[in-house]
Amino acid sequence: RPLHTNVRPGTSGRAVRIDYGGALTLAVAIIGVVLVADSHQVFGGFATWQSAGLFALIAAALIVWVRIERRAQEPVIPLSLFRSRNFSLLLIVAAVSGAVTIGLLNFFALYLQMALGFAPAIAGLFFIVITGGLAVGALAAGRLISATGLYKPLLVAGGLFTGVALAGLAGFPVGGSVWMLSAILLVHGFASGLSQQAPIIGAQYEVSRGHVGAATGAMTLARIGGASLAMSVYSAIVSSKLADVSVPGVPVIEGLSPLAMPGLDPATRAAVEAGFASALRPMFLTAAALAIASFIAALFLRRVRFEPDRAPV
């Protein structure tokens, strides 16, 4: 028996059955995964009883979720959707898109101000470069999909160029060319924009019209979940690396704020910037690896061309 039914005005009168059980168990599993990724900071490491308990909770929640979804008349995410290879691969692409776009935003601010030494106002200008590239990439993707009916090439290019740009940031030297940095950030923004809507459009095309809402929600959930999980992983990497950095005159380097940087003497400030640069480098390499994983997933997508009478809604 459904927990809740509702009939919307203007519909055929079919009752809407909300899958509360599936939504709750899936939320528990996702929250558990995010907490596990942050185990190093929250529990002091992965080899703790708390982390082991979280793994058990995640496994139990997923098992219960699958059982609920098999029986639910209107499941949150119909398990039949996973029979499509493209749908499963697009979930990976969407999750990585969230990880390398939303998940990196705060760390870009940290990188620009603490590793490269830019003032907050100047760092803001670089964010304009990123968001400008993102907007242009998203608009270009929409135009290209409408003109060609293809989305796979955009996801392949987006994953590849995002990986290259993030690898470029990992190797960017302190005091390097401002124009080169702008070019790298522009490429990152543009490539990320190419992967914004294509997973949703592709997923909508893969499923029947009755499952368009579920497919769209699944891609959005994957994107948000990927961002949340990535932020925890990135924070753990940066915190771990900063813990090994020692700067004379700075008791806790991680506790420094950008506003404190101008008050440091030149030698100390240079040491702090080098410390943050070394801590952020492996984080960017991790994000680059995720982008390359998205590129590989996109390569395995079945090539699909949209037809006029089967356009996504």
C-alpha positions as a Markdown table, in Angstrom:
| # | Residue | x | y | z |
|---|---|---|---|---|
| 1 | Arg | 0.0 | 0.0 | 0.0 |
| 2 | Pro | 1.5 | 3.4 | -0.9 |
| 3 | Leu | 2.4 | 5.8 | 1.9 |
| 4 | His | 0.9 | 8.7 | 0.1 |
| 5 | Thr | -1.3 | 9.3 | -3.0 |
| 6 | Asn | -2.2 | 12.4 | -4.7 |
| 7 | Val | -4.1 | 13.3 | -7.9 |
| 8 | Arg | -3.0 | 16.5 | -9.7 |
| 9 | Pro | -5.7 | 18.6 | -11.4 |
| 10 | Gly | -5.8 | 18.3 | -15.1 |
| 11 | Thr | -4.4 | 14.8 | -15.2 |
| 12 | Ser | -6.1 | 11.5 | -16.2 |
| 13 | Gly | -6.8 | 10.8 | -12.5 |
| 14 | Arg | -4.0 | 8.3 | -12.1 |
| 15 | Ala | -2.7 | 8.3 | -8.5 |
| 16 | Val | 0.8 | 9.4 | -7.9 |
| 17 | Arg | 2.7 | 7.1 | -5.6 |
| 18 | Ile | 5.7 | 8.6 | -3.9 |
| 19 | Asp | 8.5 | 6.1 | -3.2 |
| 20 | Tyr | 9.4 | 7.4 | 0.3 |
| 21 | Gly | 11.2 | 4.2 | 1.3 |
| 22 | Gly | 13.4 | 4.2 | -1.8 |
| 23 | Ala | 14.3 | 7.9 | -1.4 |
| 24 | Leu | 15.1 | 7.5 | 2.3 |
| 25 | Thr | 17.4 | 4.4 | 1.9 |
| 26 | Leu | 19.2 | 6.0 | -1.1 |
| 27 | Ala | 19.8 | 9.2 | 0.9 |
| 28 | Val | 21.2 | 7.2 | 3.8 |
| 29 | Ala | 23.6 | 5.4 | 1.4 |
| 30 | Ile | 24.8 | 8.6 | -0.2 |
| 31 | Ile | 25.3 | 10.4 | 3.1 |
| 32 | Gly | 27.2 | 7.3 | 4.3 |
| 33 | Val | 29.5 | 7.4 | 1.3 |
| 34 | Val | 30.3 | 11.1 | 1.8 |
| 35 | Leu | 31.1 | 10.5 | 5.5 |
| 36 | Val | 33.3 | 7.6 | 4.6 |
| 37 | Ala | 35.3 | 9.8 | 2.2 |
| 38 | Asp | 35.8 | 12.3 | 5.1 |
| 39 | Ser | 36.7 | 9.6 | 7.6 |
| 40 | His | 40.3 | 10.8 | 7.9 |
| 41 | Gln | 39.1 | 14.1 | 9.4 |
| 42 | Val | 35.9 | 13.0 | 11.1 |
| 43 | Phe | 37.1 | 9.7 | 12.7 |
| 44 | Gly | 40.9 | 10.0 | 12.4 |
| 45 | Gly | 41.3 | 7.4 | 9.6 |
| 46 | Phe | 39.6 | 4.6 | 7.7 |
| 47 | Ala | 40.7 | 1.8 | 10.0 |
| 48 | Thr | 38.3 | 2.8 | 12.8 |
| 49 | Trp | 35.1 | 1.1 | 14.1 |
| 50 | Gln | 33.1 | 4.2 | 13.0 |
| 51 | Ser | 34.3 | 3.8 | 9.4 |
| 52 | Ala | 33.6 | 0.1 | 9.5 |
| 53 | Gly | 30.1 | 0.8 | 10.8 |
| 54 | Leu | 29.5 | 3.3 | 8.0 |
| 55 | Phe | 30.6 | 0.7 | 5.4 |
| 56 | Ala | 28.1 | -1.7 | 6.9 |
| 57 | Leu | 25.4 | 0.9 | 6.9 |
| 58 | Ile | 26.0 | 1.8 | 3.3 |
| 59 | Ala | 25.8 | -1.9 | 2.2 |
| 60 | Ala | 22.6 | -2.5 | 4.2 |
| 61 | Ala | 21.0 | 0.7 | 2.9 |
| 62 | Leu | 21.8 | -0.3 | -0.7 |
| 63 | Ile | 20.5 | -3.8 | -0.3 |
| 64 | Val | 17.2 | -2.5 | 1.2 |
| 65 | Trp | 17.0 | 0.2 | -1.5 |
| 66 | Val | 17.3 | -2.4 | -4.3 |
| 67 | Arg | 14.6 | -4.6 | -2.7 |
| 68 | Ile | 12.3 | -1.5 | -2.3 |
| 69 | Glu | 12.9 | -0.4 | -5.9 |
| 70 | Arg | 12.0 | -3.9 | -7.2 |
| 71 | Arg | 8.6 | -3.8 | -5.6 |
| 72 | Ala | 7.8 | -0.1 | -5.8 |
| 73 | Gln | 5.1 | 0.8 | -8.4 |
| 74 | Glu | 6.8 | 4.1 | -9.1 |
| 75 | Pro | 10.4 | 3.8 | -7.9 |
| 76 | Val | 12.7 | 6.7 | -7.4 |
| 77 | Ile | 15.1 | 5.2 | -9.9 |
| 78 | Pro | 13.7 | 2.2 | -11.8 |
| 79 | Leu | 16.3 | -0.5 | -11.8 |
| 80 | Ser | 15.4 | -1.3 | -15.4 |
| 81 | Leu | 17.2 | 1.9 | -16.4 |
| 82 | Phe | 20.5 | 0.3 | -15.6 |
| 83 | Arg | 20.0 | -2.2 | -18.4 |
| 84 | Ser | 21.0 | 0.6 | -20.7 |
| 85 | Arg | 24.8 | 0.8 | -21.0 |
| 86 | Asn | 24.6 | 4.5 | -22.0 |
| 87 | Phe | 22.5 | 5.3 | -18.9 |
| 88 | Ser | 25.0 | 3.8 | -16.5 |
| 89 | Leu | 28.0 | 5.4 | -18.3 |
| 90 | Leu | 26.2 | 8.8 | -18.3 |
| 91 | Leu | 25.8 | 8.5 | -14.5 |
| 92 | Ile | 29.6 | 8.3 | -14.2 |
| 93 | Val | 30.0 | 11.3 | -16.5 |
| 94 | Ala | 27.4 | 13.3 | -14.5 |
| 95 | Ala | 29.1 | 12.5 | -11.2 |
| 96 | Val | 32.5 | 13.5 | -12.5 |
| 97 | Ser | 31.0 | 16.7 | -13.9 |
| 98 | Gly | 29.9 | 17.6 | -10.4 |
| 99 | Ala | 33.2 | 16.6 | -8.9 |
| 100 | Val | 35.4 | 18.8 | -11.2 |
| 101 | Thr | 33.0 | 21.7 | -11.5 |
| 102 | Ile | 31.1 | 22.3 | -8.3 |
| 103 | Gly | 33.5 | 20.3 | -6.1 |
| 104 | Leu | 36.5 | 22.5 | -7.1 |
| 105 | Leu | 35.0 | 25.9 | -6.7 |
| 106 | Asn | 36.1 | 26.6 | -3.1 |
| 107 | Phe | 39.5 | 25.1 | -3.8 |
| 108 | Phe | 40.1 | 27.4 | -6.8 |
| 109 | Ala | 39.7 | 30.4 | -4.4 |
| 110 | Leu | 42.2 | 28.7 | -2.0 |
| 111 | Tyr | 44.6 | 28.1 | -4.8 |
| 112 | Leu | 44.4 | 31.6 | -6.3 |
| 113 | Gln | 44.8 | 33.4 | -3.0 |
| 114 | Met | 47.0 | 31.1 | -0.8 |
| 115 | Ala | 49.2 | 29.3 | -3.4 |
| 116 | Leu | 49.5 | 32.0 | -6.0 |
| 117 | Gly | 49.2 | 35.0 | -3.7 |
| 118 | Phe | 46.5 | 37.0 | -5.5 |
| 119 | Ala | 44.3 | 39.5 | -3.6 |
| 120 | Pro | 40.6 | 38.5 | -3.3 |
| 121 | Ala | 39.6 | 41.1 | -5.9 |
| 122 | Ile | 42.1 | 39.7 | -8.5 |
| 123 | Ala | 41.1 | 36.1 | -7.6 |
| 124 | Gly | 37.5 | 37.2 | -8.4 |
| 125 | Leu | 38.5 | 38.2 | -11.9 |
| 126 | Phe | 39.8 | 34.7 | -12.5 |
| 127 | Phe | 36.4 | 33.3 | -11.4 |
| 128 | Ile | 34.9 | 35.4 | -14.2 |
| 129 | Val | 37.2 | 33.6 | -16.6 |
| 130 | Ile | 36.0 | 30.2 | -15.3 |
| 131 | Thr | 32.3 | 31.0 | -15.3 |
| 132 | Gly | 32.6 | 32.8 | -18.7 |
| 133 | Gly | 34.1 | 29.7 | -20.2 |
| 134 | Leu | 31.5 | 27.5 | -18.5 |
| 135 | Ala | 28.6 | 29.6 | -20.0 |
| 136 | Val | 30.1 | 29.6 | -23.5 |
| 137 | Gly | 30.8 | 25.9 | -23.3 |
| 138 | Ala | 27.2 | 25.1 | -22.2 |
| 139 | Leu | 25.7 | 27.3 | -24.9 |
| 140 | Ala | 28.0 | 25.8 | -27.6 |
| 141 | Ala | 27.0 | 22.3 | -26.4 |
| 142 | Gly | 23.3 | 23.1 | -26.8 |
| 143 | Arg | 23.8 | 24.5 | -30.2 |
| 144 | Leu | 25.9 | 21.6 | -31.4 |
| 145 | Ile | 23.5 | 19.0 | -30.0 |
| 146 | Ser | 20.6 | 20.7 | -31.8 |
| 147 | Ala | 22.5 | 21.0 | -35.0 |
| 148 | Thr | 24.0 | 17.5 | -35.1 |
| 149 | Gly | 21.8 | 15.4 | -32.9 |
| 150 | Leu | 25.0 | 14.0 | -31.2 |
| 151 | Tyr | 26.1 | 14.3 | -27.6 |
| 152 | Lys | 28.9 | 11.8 | -27.3 |
| 153 | Pro | 31.6 | 13.9 | -29.0 |
| 154 | Leu | 30.9 | 16.7 | -26.5 |
| 155 | Leu | 31.4 | 14.5 | -23.5 |
| 156 | Val | 34.5 | 12.9 | -24.9 |
| 157 | Ala | 36.0 | 16.4 | -25.6 |
| 158 | Gly | 34.8 | 17.7 | -22.3 |
| 159 | Gly | 36.4 | 15.0 | -20.2 |
| 160 | Leu | 39.7 | 15.1 | -22.2 |
| 161 | Phe | 40.2 | 18.9 | -22.0 |
| 162 | Thr | 39.1 | 19.1 | -18.4 |
| 163 | Gly | 41.7 | 16.5 | -17.5 |
| 164 | Val | 44.4 | 18.4 | -19.5 |
| 165 | Ala | 43.4 | 21.7 | -17.9 |
| 166 | Leu | 43.5 | 20.3 | -14.3 |
| 167 | Ala | 46.8 | 18.6 | -15.0 |
| 168 | Gly | 48.1 | 22.0 | -16.2 |
| 169 | Leu | 47.0 | 23.6 | -12.9 |
| 170 | Ala | 48.8 | 20.9 | -11.0 |
| 171 | Gly | 52.0 | 21.8 | -12.8 |
| 172 | Phe | 51.5 | 25.5 | -12.9 |
| 173 | Pro | 54.5 | 27.3 | -11.1 |
| 174 | Val | 54.1 | 29.9 | -8.4 |
| 175 | Gly | 54.8 | 33.2 | -10.2 |
| 176 | Gly | 53.9 | 31.8 | -13.6 |
| 177 | Ser | 52.3 | 33.8 | -16.4 |
| 178 | Val | 48.9 | 35.3 | -15.6 |
| 179 | Trp | 47.9 | 34.9 | -19.2 |
| 180 | Met | 48.8 | 31.2 | -19.2 |
| 181 | Leu | 46.8 | 30.7 | -16.0 |
| 182 | Ser | 43.8 | 32.5 | -17.5 |
| 183 | Ala | 44.0 | 30.3 | -20.6 |
| 184 | Ile | 44.1 | 27.1 | -18.4 |
| 185 | Leu | 41.1 | 28.3 | -16.4 |
| 186 | Leu | 39.2 | 29.3 | -19.6 |
| 187 | Val | 39.8 | 25.8 | -21.1 |
| 188 | His | 38.6 | 24.2 | -17.8 |
| 189 | Gly | 35.5 | 26.3 | -17.7 |
| 190 | Phe | 34.7 | 25.7 | -21.4 |
| 191 | Ala | 35.3 | 22.0 | -21.2 |
| 192 | Ser | 33.2 | 21.7 | -18.1 |
| 193 | Gly | 30.4 | 23.5 | -19.9 |
| 194 | Leu | 30.4 | 20.9 | -22.6 |
| 195 | Ser | 29.5 | 18.3 | -20.0 |
| 196 | Gln | 26.8 | 20.2 | -18.2 |
| 197 | Gln | 23.6 | 19.3 | -19.9 |
| 198 | Ala | 24.6 | 16.5 | -22.3 |
| 199 | Pro | 24.3 | 13.7 | -19.7 |
| 200 | Ile | 20.7 | 14.7 | -18.9 |
| 201 | Ile | 19.8 | 15.0 | -22.6 |
| 202 | Gly | 21.4 | 11.7 | -23.3 |
| 203 | Ala | 19.7 | 10.0 | -20.4 |
| 204 | Gln | 16.3 | 11.4 | -21.4 |
| 205 | Tyr | 16.8 | 9.9 | -24.9 |
| 206 | Glu | 17.7 | 6.5 | -23.5 |
| 207 | Val | 14.5 | 5.9 | -21.6 |
| 208 | Ser | 10.8 | 5.7 | -22.3 |
| 209 | Arg | 8.8 | 8.9 | -21.9 |
| 210 | Gly | 7.3 | 7.5 | -18.7 |
| 211 | His | 10.8 | 7.4 | -17.1 |
| 212 | Val | 12.1 | 10.8 | -18.3 |
| 213 | Gly | 11.6 | 12.3 | -14.9 |
| 214 | Ala | 13.4 | 9.5 | -13.1 |
| 215 | Ala | 16.3 | 9.6 | -15.5 |
| 216 | Thr | 16.6 | 13.4 | -15.2 |
| 217 | Gly | 16.5 | 13.1 | -11.4 |
| 218 | Ala | 19.1 | 10.4 | -11.4 |
| 219 | Met | 21.6 | 12.5 | -13.4 |
| 220 | Thr | 21.0 | 15.5 | -11.2 |
| 221 | Leu | 21.5 | 13.3 | -8.1 |
| 222 | Ala | 24.7 | 11.9 | -9.6 |
| 223 | Arg | 26.1 | 15.4 | -10.2 |
| 224 | Ile | 25.3 | 16.7 | -6.8 |
| 225 | Gly | 26.5 | 13.5 | -5.1 |
| 226 | Gly | 29.7 | 13.6 | -7.1 |
| 227 | Ala | 30.3 | 17.1 | -6.0 |
| 228 | Ser | 29.7 | 16.3 | -2.3 |
| 229 | Leu | 31.9 | 13.3 | -2.4 |
| 230 | Ala | 34.7 | 15.0 | -4.3 |
| 231 | Met | 34.7 | 18.0 | -1.8 |
| 232 | Ser | 35.3 | 15.5 | 1.1 |
| 233 | Val | 38.1 | 13.7 | -0.8 |
| 234 | Tyr | 39.7 | 17.0 | -1.9 |
| 235 | Ser | 39.6 | 18.3 | 1.7 |
| 236 | Ala | 41.2 | 15.2 | 3.0 |
| 237 | Ile | 44.0 | 15.4 | 0.5 |
| 238 | Val | 44.8 | 19.0 | 1.1 |
| 239 | Ser | 44.5 | 18.7 | 4.9 |
| 240 | Ser | 46.8 | 15.7 | 4.9 |
| 241 | Lys | 49.4 | 17.4 | 2.8 |
| 242 | Leu | 49.3 | 20.7 | 4.8 |
| 243 | Ala | 49.9 | 18.7 | 8.0 |
| 244 | Asp | 53.3 | 17.9 | 6.7 |
| 245 | Val | 54.2 | 21.5 | 5.8 |
| 246 | Ser | 56.2 | 23.5 | 8.4 |
| 247 | Val | 56.8 | 27.2 | 8.1 |
| 248 | Pro | 58.8 | 29.1 | 10.7 |
| 249 | Gly | 56.7 | 31.7 | 12.4 |
| 250 | Val | 53.4 | 30.1 | 11.3 |
| 251 | Pro | 52.1 | 27.7 | 14.0 |
| 252 | Val | 49.3 | 26.2 | 11.9 |
| 253 | Ile | 49.5 | 26.9 | 8.2 |
| 254 | Glu | 46.0 | 25.5 | 7.6 |
| 255 | Gly | 44.6 | 28.2 | 9.9 |
| 256 | Leu | 45.9 | 31.1 | 7.8 |
| 257 | Ser | 43.3 | 33.2 | 6.0 |
| 258 | Pro | 43.9 | 35.2 | 2.8 |
| 259 | Leu | 43.6 | 38.4 | 4.8 |
| 260 | Ala | 46.6 | 37.5 | 6.8 |
| 261 | Met | 48.9 | 37.0 | 3.8 |
| 262 | Pro | 49.8 | 40.7 | 3.2 |
| 263 | Gly | 51.0 | 41.0 | 6.9 |
| 264 | Leu | 53.6 | 38.2 | 6.5 |
| 265 | Asp | 57.2 | 39.0 | 5.7 |
| 266 | Pro | 58.3 | 38.1 | 2.1 |
| 267 | Ala | 60.2 | 35.0 | 3.0 |
| 268 | Thr | 57.4 | 33.6 | 5.2 |
| 269 | Arg | 54.8 | 34.5 | 2.6 |
| 270 | Ala | 56.8 | 32.7 | -0.1 |
| 271 | Ala | 57.1 | 29.6 | 2.1 |
| 272 | Val | 53.4 | 29.6 | 2.8 |
| 273 | Glu | 52.5 | 29.9 | -0.9 |
| 274 | Ala | 54.9 | 27.1 | -1.7 |
| 275 | Gly | 53.3 | 25.0 | 1.0 |
| 276 | Phe | 49.8 | 25.5 | -0.3 |
| 277 | Ala | 50.9 | 24.9 | -3.8 |
| 278 | Ser | 52.5 | 21.5 | -2.9 |
| 279 | Ala | 49.3 | 20.6 | -0.9 |
| 280 | Leu | 46.9 | 21.5 | -3.8 |
| 281 | Arg | 49.0 | 19.8 | -6.5 |
| 282 | Pro | 47.9 | 16.2 | -5.7 |
| 283 | Met | 44.3 | 17.4 | -5.4 |
| 284 | Phe | 44.4 | 18.8 | -8.9 |
| 285 | Leu | 45.9 | 15.6 | -10.1 |
| 286 | Thr | 43.2 | 13.6 | -8.5 |
| 287 | Ala | 40.5 | 15.8 | -10.1 |
| 288 | Ala | 42.4 | 15.4 | -13.5 |
| 289 | Ala | 42.3 | 11.6 | -13.0 |
| 290 | Leu | 38.5 | 11.8 | -12.4 |
| 291 | Ala | 38.1 | 13.8 | -15.6 |
| 292 | Ile | 40.1 | 11.2 | -17.6 |
| 293 | Ala | 37.9 | 8.5 | -16.1 |
| 294 | Ser | 34.9 | 10.5 | -17.5 |
| 295 | Phe | 36.6 | 10.7 | -20.8 |
| 296 | Ile | 37.1 | 6.9 | -20.9 |
| 297 | Ala | 33.5 | 6.4 | -19.9 |
| 298 | Ala | 32.3 | 8.7 | -22.7 |
| 299 | Leu | 34.4 | 6.7 | -25.2 |
| 300 | Phe | 32.4 | 3.6 | -24.4 |
| 301 | Leu | 29.0 | 5.3 | -25.0 |
| 302 | Arg | 27.0 | 3.9 | -27.8 |
| 303 | Arg | 26.8 | 6.5 | -30.6 |
| 304 | Val | 23.3 | 7.9 | -30.7 |
| 305 | Arg | 21.8 | 10.5 | -33.0 |
| 306 | Phe | 18.6 | 12.2 | -31.9 |
| 307 | Glu | 15.6 | 11.9 | -34.3 |
| 308 | Pro | 13.1 | 14.8 | -34.6 |
| 309 | Asp | 10.2 | 12.6 | -33.4 |
| 310 | Arg | 12.2 | 11.3 | -30.4 |
| 311 | Ala | 13.7 | 14.5 | -29.1 |
| 312 | Pro | 14.3 | 14.6 | -25.4 |
| 313 | Val | 11.7 | 16.5 | -23.4 |
